Amino acid sequence: MVQFIKNNEIDKSKWDVCVNNSINGNIYAYSWYLDIVCVGWNALIEDDYISIFPLTGYKKFGIQSIYTPFFTQQLGLFSINAITEEMLIAFIEAIPKYYKSVELNLNLYNVLDNKQYKISNNLNHTLDLNSSYDKNKTNYSDNLKRNLKKAIQACPIIVNDINPEDLITIFKQNKGKDINHLKEADYYRLTLLINKCIEKGVAKVYGVTSDNELCAGVVFIKTNNRIIFLFSATNNKAKEIYAMPYLIDKIIHDNSETNCTFDFEGSNDKNLARFYKSFGSKEEYYPTIYINKLSLIMNIGIYFYKKAKKYL
């Protein structure tokens, strides 16, 4: 039986054991991760934490909604048993009715063909690392191979244990200038998240220096036989010396011939997808579910609010 459980009633030790033992467990579903990205999240639980479904909710304009938090790619249903569509629907139907709006990324194993729900599919790229590095490299695109040669000629230096704040600063000063939806509170939350992952022993922060200057960096998360490309930052110098492909190639090299999957964590962006594809990655899809129980008047009001907000 599926039960709704409030945050303060969740047995987080049992919760994390379920995530760890799930056939589809991932970093985003651990209780400590959710505690940072969505304070006060609630949950749906079956039996004694055999199957779980985090409800990442928030309240705005008096409306309770469920959303996908920043820095969290895939949530949905996790289970130590095989997940069927019937099982997934049972959890979706158990979402409390006071959540009037749902826009939530489910995970790769949450297949939903039922026509009663509005679904969109998101593109992800992954690379199996069980082969040797040399074999993996044969699947690199010719353009990537040329860029890696140029990177080697530039003599960049890869360094470990970069301060997350230094990496976030590079991001804010470069790509972050064009991302208006990320606020200071979100960057602070990201800093907390990376540091917590380091504390838990599941994260590594790598950087690339050139002329003694940090010009690029990446946060990699390793859990559940998956290496996730969680966050990255580059400046103009990094682009000149192809620091990012050089750094990713290094991680692939160091983790080849392991029972791990490299997860590029995206992307629906065509340019990023092309870049990830150049490493010989394969495409995977995970769904986003949309449920709207708002009145017509509320939907119209929210539509005009979002439209006006773009011009503020």
N, C-alpha and C positions, 0 to 999 in steps of 0.2 A: 504493500500500500504506500502511495506517495503522500508525504506529509510536508506541510509548510512549516519551516522553523525560523524563528527570528534570530538575529545575529547573536544576541547574548545567550541563546540556548544551544548554539552549535557546539558539539564536541569537536574541537579543532584537531585534536590528536587523531581521532577516528577519521575525520575528514581527510587529513593529509595522508593517512595510510591508504585510504581509498584511491586518492589521486595517484599515489605511488604505484599501486597495484593494478590500476585500471588498464584496460587494453589500449586506451587512447589518452592516458594521462599526459598532461603538459604543464609547463611552468606556470602558466597563467591561472591555473585552477587551485594552486596551493593557497591555504588560508592566509598565510603571512603575506603573500603577494597581493591577494584581494584586499587585505586590510589596508594596504597602502594606496592602491589605485581606486578603491571605492569604499570609503569608510562607512560602516554600518550595513554592508551587504547582507542580504538574507539568503535563504536556501530552500530547495526542495530535496527531500531525502527519502529513499526507499529502504524499508526494513532497517537493519543496523548498519547503515552507511555502506550498503552494497552498491548503490547507485546514487549519484548526487548531481545537483543542477544549481549552480550559483545564480542568484538573482541580484544583479548589480543595478540598484535602483537609485533614483534621486527625485526630488520634489521641486517643481518650479511652477509658479502661478497657481499653486494649490493642486497641481496635477502630479500624481505619482506615475513615474515612467521607469522603464528598464532600458538600459543603453549599454553599449560596448565602451568601457573606459579607455582613455588613452593608454598606449603602451601595452595593450592587451589584444592580441589578434583573434584568438579562438576560445570561446567558452562553450556553453551548452551542456549537454548530458555526458557524464563520465560514469563508467561502470566497470566492475571486475568481470561482468558477464558480457556476452555478445549483445550489441545494441540493435534492436529491431525498430522498424518504423512505428509499429504499434506501441512499443515501449516509449519512444520519443514523444509520440502524440499524447500519451498518458501524462507525461511530465508537463508538456505545454498546456494541456487542459487544466492542470493543477495550479497554474500560476494564479494567484489571488486576483479576483475581479477588480479590486481597487487600483491595480496597475492598468491605467487607461491607454497607455501607449507602450509598445515594445518595438525596439529596433536593435536586435542583438545578433552578433556573429556567433553562430554555432561552430562546431568543429568538423574536421574531415570525416569523422565516423558518424556524424548525424545526418543521415540521408533522409530527405523528406520529399516525397513525390505527391503527397496529398494536396489536391487542388484547392482545399479550403483555406490555405495559407498563402500569403504573398511571400515569395522567396526570390532572392537574387543570389547569384554565385560570384564568389571572389577568387581571383587567381593567386596561387602561391607557387613557389618554385623550390624544389628540394633536390638534393644530390646524395645518393647512397655512397658511403665511404668504405664499403667492405672490400673494394678492389685496391690494387696498389696505386701509388701516386702516379707512376708512369702511365698506367692504363687510364686513370682518370684524366690525365693531361692530354691524352690523344683525342678526347672529346671536346677540348677547348676550341673555340673558334680561331681562325687564322688571325683575326684582328686582335684578339686577346693575347695570343702568343707574341705578336709583334709588340704590343704594349708592355708586356712583361719584360721583354728584352730591353726596351727603352728604360723601364723602371730600374733594372739591374745596373744599367750604365750610369744612372743618376746617383747610384750608391746611397739609397735611403737606409736608415737604421731602424729596425723594429725594436721597440722597448716594451717591457711588461709593466703591469701595475701602475698605469697612468691614473692620476687623480681624476675621478669622474667629473668634478667641477671644471677642470681645465678643458675636458672634451666638450662639455655642454657649452662652455664659453665660446669655443670655436664654432659650434653649431649656431648659436645665437647671433654671432657676428657675420655669419655667411648665409646659409640657407634659411636660418630662422627669421631673417628679415622679411622673407616673403610668406611666412606662415603666421597669419594673424590670429588663428584660433588657439595657438599655444600661448598661455599667459605665464607670468612669473610663478604663480602657484603651481602650474603644471611642471615647470622646470624644477621647482623645489621638490615636487613629488617624485620626479624622475631621479633626482639626486638621491633621495631616500631609498628609492627602489633599487638602484644600482648598488648602493652601499649595503643594503640588506642582502642582496644576492651574493655579494662578495663575502659578507659575514656568514652566510649559509654554505659557502664553499662551492657555489654553482656558477659563479661569474668570473670572467677574466676581462680586464680592460687593456687592450693593446694600442700602442701608438706608433706613428712613424715620424721620425725626425729627419730634417734636412738642414744642413748648416746650423746644427744645434737648436733648431726651432721645431716645436711640435706642430705638425701641419695636418695630421689626420689621426683618427682613432676609431676604434670599434669596441663595442661591448658584446661579448659572446656569452650565452647562457648554455650550460650543458646539464641537462637532466633527461631522464626517461629515454636514454639512447638517442637524444636529439641535441644538436648544436644549433642554437638559434641566434641569428644575426639581429640582435635586439635594437641596437642603436649605433649610429655612426655620425661622424662629422669630418668635413674637409674644408680647407681653404684653397685659395687660388694656386698656391705653391704645390699643394697635394695633387691638384689636377694636372699640373705641368709635368710632374714626375710619375704619374700613374700610381700614386701611393695606395689607393683603395684596392685595385685589382691585385697589386703586389701583396697586400696584407691578407686578403681573402685567400690567395694562392698559398700563402704560408700556413694558414690554418688548415686548409685542405691537405697540404703536404704532411703536417704534423699529426693529422687524425686519420689518414688513409690506413686501410687494412684494419679497421675497427668496426664494431657492430653499431655504428652511429649513422645518423642521417644529418646532413647539413641542411638547415632550414633557412632560406634567404628571407623569410617572413614577407613575402609579397612577390609580385606587385601588380595592381590594376593599372598602374602607370606604364604606358607602352615603352618609354625609354628605359626605365628600371627593369622591366620585364626582359627587354632585349639584352641588357647588361648581365642579368642573372642567367639568361639562356646561354650566354657565351661560355659559361663554365660547364656546359653539358648537362645542365639541370633538367629535370622533368617537371611538367605542369601538374598541379593538383588543384582541386577546387573545394572550397568550403562555403556553406550557405549563410546568408543573413536572413532572419525572419522578421517580418513586419506585421504587427497587430495594432489596429487603430480602433479604439472604442470611444473616441471623443465625439462630441456632438458636432453637427455641421458648423455651428457658430464658433465653437472653439477651434476647429480646424482652420476656418477662414481667418480668425484672429491670429493664430500662430503663423499662418502663411504670410500675412502682411507684416508681422513682427520680424520674421526672419529676412524678409525682403528689405525692410527698412534698415535692419541692422547692418546689411552689407554696405550701406552708404554712410554709416556713422564713423 
